[in-house]
Amino acid sequence: MPKYSTGGGGGGDDGDACELCGRETTALRKATVAGAKLLVCSNCRPHDDAGNAPSDRGGPSGGSRGGSSGGSSGGTGSGSGATESRNKELARKQAKMYDSATGDSKRWEEEGTSYESDRLPYLVSGYGDLVTEARQDAGLTVEEVAAELELDEDDLLAVEDGRAATANVGGSVVRALEERFGIDVVDE
């Protein structure tokens, strides 16, 4: 099981396990991952924030952390390229995930949006209870009111539940209910 270090210990006698993934190995190297100084295996070295994890030895830093202050442009440039490459890959993956999560946007591109055409007005506090009480006083069910006013039952239920704004109910639904039952739920 991986353990997460705060950088206080140097590995000591904790064993030969990567502090990031938990893999047991004797080839551990120091790396800074998300600000934490950890002993990591070769598989986790690419997560090193410095980006110079592949060159553990042989450079001016000698494998220690702090290579960005004492190196020439050659050492820093390779680390920067690796970081830039990782950042581009991360951005590409995030964009792909966002696109798949948001679904198809062709409808919005072709039809546009109509947020202003049927805006929901400001409603009085407790508007849902007012509508429910008026409907029940008239002796009607949700289904009957929805059919009579040619409304979606879900929209009517959302108004009665007091969640017209979160359910994207249009202002025309609220106005139709006001007119039908002779009540005032719009805060003017």
Helices and strands as residue ranges (DSSP letters): E 29-33, E 36-40, G 45-47, H 67-70, H 73-102, H 106-111, H 127-137, H 142-149, H 153-160, H 171-181
